[in-house]
């Protein structure tokens, strides 16, 4: 525990220093008291031709286009980034469901405000693979819960300001029918978000739990980025997802339940005289408050530590297996069989020509779509294939670049081809490719930040979930960047020491038969 606290203290100190560099000019301008959040626009017509930001996977841009002329649209990972873009005046408005917008405005006092006029009324529902038997069962229970007041009670509970009562029922009931797999974004409070201990909670989650109990199931909840939820349900990785706005295009590929919570689409815009939250109580007080919300509240540091552990696990396993795979491609090339060489060339061309995020999602949702394989295993496999290609190319370039005369001389001295490779070729080549492999391994660590697309909660995904909860897009990002930086520097130092051991100049010179 003391080590973890020292790590958090170090991160906090570096965060404060970086925040000071970036945010001091803004704080200087924010010396006066923050005014009440009055929007700079009052009506929707004033937003004609303006820039709008949306969360990835949302369809609210269609409602905006039907209501307001000439708008441009840009998509972000979560509402926190949308709001940050509005605060930075990169966007003129952010669009999301009304409950989510009101929470965002409450957590960013003095910078943004809610437009009085909503865009449109919408209805949210769970969605299922086309033809799923669960649709009718869910509709029956949604109607029952609507009639007996359960839905109204859940709505009142999850939109309330008091967090103390926002708990989920324990799954202590019998489940003769097994387990239902439910995927949700985890970044749209109060519908679904990640609370204390990294547990997904919210209106959608509790309603799904109540329905599962009535149907004799347990419920397994996973969080995914919005633009990956459809793929998870369509591929069979999940039994249902939710809740989402139904559109004709979506309804053509999946089945939707009846409405679970009627709501509206609202717009967040800049507040008049926006000063930023830091101006309320001073810069350092703002940093302290951000640190508390990011790490201390709800023990969110555990989410960060857990995510870092997943990042390290995937990186180390994929790196070690990738090096072994890369070495295997070198041996295949040296084997002399032309078909093996062509196979290696095709594999390396495929890995270098396709983005790793596409490889990751194809493996998870297509190749292993019908298998119940954990996302962490699929991530290790994907990055092993990617890093193995890179490592193999690097090794082969160094080996192939050595003078062929050295191999011929070794053979002339009576060594076998395998002995020449082990004793003469490979040791020399290792001095050339090890420093490059070290740098590529560090890059691998950073590349693993995309594993959130397949429901793996790594360091970056943990940061996304925290930002969605606190609506502070700046501090969690800086904290994540610092943790990555410190870990990568430590890793580079360790790998540098390993590479140095292979340098001839660093080895003790020994001559057989001569005492030193």
N, C-alpha and C positions, 0 to 999 in steps of 0.2 A: 504493500500500500504506500509506503513512504517513497519508493521509487516512482510509482505512478504519480504521486503528488509533485515530486520534483520535476517529472517530465511535463506535467501540466503547467507548473510555474514557469518553466523555461519557455514553453509555447506561448504562455500569456505575455511574458516579457518581450519576446520577439514580435508577437502580434502588435503589442503596444507601440513598438518602435516603427514597424512598417505602417501602422495606421497613422502615426504621427506624421510620417513623411507625406502620406497621401491625403490625409484629411485635415491637416492643420489649416490650409487656406480656406477650406469650407467652414471650419469652426470660427475663424476670424470674422467671416461674414455673418455668422450666426450669433452674434453677441447679444442681440436683443431677445426679449421674451418671445416664445413661439406663439403666433396668433392662432385663433380658432380655425379648424380646418374648413375653410370656405372654398369650394371648387372654383378654379379659374374659368370653367365653363359651366353654364347653367342648364342649357338645353342640348339635346342630341343634334339639332341642326347646326349648332356652332362647331361640331366636330367634322363637318363635311371636308373631305380632302386631307384629313389628319392621319397620323401614323398610329396604328393599333397593335398591341401585343397580346398574344394568346399563349396558353399552355399547349405544349405538344400533344396532339391527338384530339384536341377539342374541336367542335364544329360550330362554335359560336360566331365565327367569322361570317358564316352564311347569314345568320340573323342580322349582323351588323350591316352587311352589304345590302340586305333587303330594306333596311331602315335608313341608312346614311349613305350618301353618294360620295364616290371618289376616294374612299379610304384605302390605305395600303396596310398590309398585314405582315407581321413578323412573329415567329414562334419561338418560345423559350421552354426550358425544362420544367419550370414550376412557376407558380404565381409570385413567389419571392423575386425571381429574376425579372418578371414582368413589371412588378412594382419598382424594383431598382432601376429599370430602364426608364420608367416615367420620372422617377426622382432625378435621374441624370439628364432628363430632357432629351433622351435618345428616342423616346416614344411619347406620344401625346396622351395615350389612354391604355389601360389594361382592362381586359374583359374576363369575367368569371361569374359563377353563381353568386347571388346576392349575399348569402350567409358568409361565403368565403371572402367576399370583398369587404364586408363590414368588419370581419376579424382583422384583415390586413390593414385597414385604415386605423383601427384601434391600436395596433401594434407599431404603427409608424406615425405617431402624432406629430402634427405640424408640418408634414411634408406632402401628404396626399389626402384627398378627400373623395367622398362618394358622390357621383352625379345624382341629383334628385330623381331624374327620369330614367326608368329602366329601359332596357332594349326590348325585351319580350318575355312572356311567360313560357316556362318550359316544364316538362315533367321528366323525372329521372327514374330509370328502372334497371333491374339486373338484366344481364344478357347471357345467352346460352348458345351452344352449337346448334345449327339448323336441325330441327326435328327432335330436339331433346325432350325426353319425357318429364324432365324437371320443370319445364315451363308451366304446364298446367297445375302441377302441385304447388309451385310458388304462387301462382295467381290465386289459387284457392285460399292459401294461408294469408296472403296480403289482404284479400277481401275480408277475411275473418278478423285480422288485426286492425283493420280500418274500422270495422263495425264495433269492436269491443273497446276501442280507444287506445290500443297498444301503440299504434303509429303516432298518435298525438302525444302520448307520454314520452316516446323516444325522441320526438322532435323537440319537445320542451327541455328534455334532459341534455341533449347534445349541443343545442344552440345557447344554452345558459352560460353565463360568465363564470360561474362557480365550477372549478375543476374537481372538487372533492367528491362529487357524486358520480363522476364519469368513469364508472367501472363496468367490466364485462362479467357476465355470469360464468362460473366455473363449468367446464364440460364434464360434470360428474354423472351424467345420465347414461343409460345403456344405449349402445349404438349397434343394433343388430344388422343394419344395412351398410356398415363400414364408415368410410370417411369421405366427405366431399372436399374437393380442392377449390378454394376461392381465391381469385386474384383481384387486387385493387391497387390504386396508385399510391396510397399512403401519404399523399401530399396535398389533399383537398379537405382540410378541416372545415366543418365538423363531420363531413361524410366519412372520410377515412384518413387517419394520420397515425404517426408512431409516437406513443407516449412513453411513460417511465419503463425502463428496462428493455426498450426496443420492441415493445409489444404493439402490434397494430390494433387500433381501436377506432371508434366513431359510430355514427348512426348506421352506416351500411354494415359494419362488422357485427354490431349487436343484432340487427334485424336478421342478418344471415345466420347468426348463431341460434336465434329463436326459431327460425324456420327449420334449420337442421335438426334441432331437438324434436320438433313436432314430427319430422319425417323419419326419425330414428337414425340419424347420422351424427358423427362427430365432424368438426370443421377444421380444416387446415388452411390458414390464411397466409398468403404471400403477397409482398408488395413488388410492383413492377412500374417502370416508367409508363406513362399513359400510352405512348405509341407502341408498346410491346404487349399490352393487355390482350388485344384482339388476336395476335399471333398465338398467345398462350392458350386461349380458349379454342381457337380454330384447330390447333395442332393436337388438342387433347391433353396438353400439360395441365389444364385446369378444367373443372366441370362447369364453372360459371364465373362471370366477372361482374363488376359493378362499382357504383351505379353510373350509367351513362345516359346522355340525351339520345333519344331515338330519332333517327333520320331515315328517309326512304332507302338511301344507299346502304346504311348499316343494316336495316331490316331485311335487305335482300340477301345478306350473307349470314345472319344470325337471328335468333329469336329473342324478343324482349318480353320481360314481365310487364305486368300492369304497373302503373305509377306508384312509387313508394314515398315520394315527397314532392309535392308541387312547389315550385319556386320561380324566381325570375333571374334573368341575365342582367347584371349590373356593370357599371363602368367606373373605374378608378381613374382620376385625373390629378394633376398637380394642384396643391392647395395654394391659395393666394398668399403671397409673401412667404413661401415655403423656406424654412430655415434649416431643417434637418433636426433630428432628435437630439443631436449632440449639443445644440444650443440651449437646451432646457436646463441642464445642470453642469455644463462644462465638459470639455473633451475627455479628461481622464475618468470622470464619473461615467461617461457614456461607454468608454472602453471597459470599465469595470462591470457595468451592467450587461454589456454584450458577452463578456467572458462568463458571467454568472449564468446567463440564459443558454449559452452554447455548451458549457461543460458541467455546471453545478446542478441546475434545475433538472428534476426528474432523473438525476444521475446520468446525464447524457454523455459524460466522459466514458462510461462503459460502452456506449454505442461506438464512440471513436476508437477505443482500445480494441473492441471486438472486430471492427472493420479493418483496423490496421493488421490484426492477426490474420484475417482472411486474405488481405493483400499479400502479406509475407508468405503465407502458405501456398497460394497460387503461384507467386513469383518463383519461390525456391524450387517447388516441384516441377513446374514447367521449364525452368532454367536447367535443372539437372537432367531431366528427361530429354530436353531439346538438345543439349550438348551430346548426349549419348546417341540420339537420332542423327545429329549432324555428323558425328564420327562414323556412324554406320553408312551414311551416304558417301563418305570419303572412301571407305573400304569397298563399297559397291563400285565406285568409279575405278579403283585400282584393280578390281577383279578381272577386268579385261572383257567381260561380256557386254556386247554392244546394247543388248536390250535392257540391261540393268542401267547403263549410262543414260539411255534415252528415258527410262522411267524416272531416274533422279532428276534429269533436266526438266521433265514435265511437271514433277512435283514442285521443284523450286520455282519454275515459271508461274505455276498456279498460286503459290503462296506469296510471291512478290507482286502479282498482278491483281490480287483481290484484297480489299480492305479487311483488316482483322475483325472489325465489328460485323461484317457480313459473314465471314467464316464462322464466327462465334454463334450468330443467330441461326445460320443454316444447320450447324451441328445440333443445336439445342432443339429447334422447332421442327426440323425436317428429318435429319438423319436419325436422331434419337427421340423424335417426337412421340413415338408410341412406347417408349421405354421410360420407366420410372428411375432415371439416373439423376442424382443431385446436380444442381447447376455448378457447384464447385468442381466436380469431376470433369464436367464438360468444358469448363473454363480452362482447367489444367491441360486437357487434351488439345484444345484450340491453340493455346499459346505454346504448347510443346511443338505442334506442327509448324507454327509460324517461326518460333525461335530456332527450331531444328533446321529449317531451310536457310535461315540467315547464318547460323553457326557452321553448317556444312559448306556453304559458299565461301565463308571466310577462311575456314581451314583449308579447303581445296586450293584457293588462290595462293595461300602461303606455301603449300606443299608443291603445287605445280610450278611455282616460280623458282624453285631450287634447281641448280644446274644438274642436268641429267648425267654429267660426267661423275658426280659423286656417287650416284647409284651404280653406275657401271664399274667404278673403282671398287666399291664394296663387293660386288659380285665377283670381280676378278680376284679379290683376296680370299674368296672361299665362303663368304657369307651367303645365306639364302636370301631370296627377295624379301621375305618377311623380317629377317634379322636386319637387313639394310634399312628397312622402313623404321623398325623399332629403335635401332641404335644410332642411325645417322640422319635419316630424313626427318622423322617426326620431331626429335629434340630441337633441331634447328628451326623447323617451321613453327614450333610452339612459341619460340621467342618472338616471332612476328605476329601470330594471330591472338595470343592471349591478351595483350592490351586491348585489341579491338573487341574481343569477346566480352571483356570486362565492361567496356562502354555500352555494348549492345545489351548486356544483362541489366544494367541500370536503366536503359531505355525500356526494357521489358516491364520493369516494375511500374513505370509510369503508364505504359500501354494498358495495364490491367484495370485501369480506372473505368473501362467500359463494361465491366462484367455485370453492372446493375441491370443491363438490358435482359439478362436471363435470370433475374430474381436472386442474384448473389449480392449479399450486403457487405460490400467492401468499404474501404475508407471513403471513397468518393460518394458512394451511395448513402453512407451514414451522414455525410455532410449535406447531401440533398434533402434527406429526411429532416434533419435539424433545421435547415433553412426554411423549409416549408412550415415548420412548427413555430419558429420564432419570427418569421418574416424579416429576418436580418440577412440580407444576401451578401453583405460585405465581410463581416467578422468570421463566420464559418468558412468562407472560401479562403481567406488569408490564413486561418488556422490550418486548414487542410494543406495548403501550399507549403507552409512551414514544416509540417510533419513529413510530407513527401521529401522536401529538401533535406531535412536532417537525416532521414533514413537513407536517402540515396547517397548523401555524402559519406555516411558511415559505411555503406555498402561499397562505395567506390574506394574508400581507404582500405577496407579489408581485402578487396579483390586486387588492389594495387600491390599489397604486401605479398599476396599469393603469386602474382605475376613476377614480382622481383626475385622470387626464389628460383625461377627458371632462367634468369639472366646469367650468362656465363661469367660475366665480370664480378658477380656477387657470390660465386661459388669458390670454396677453398681449392687452391691448386695442389693436387697431390700427384707425385710421381712414384710409380711402383718400384720398390727396392731401394728407395732413398728416404732416409729418416728426415723429417722436417724439424 
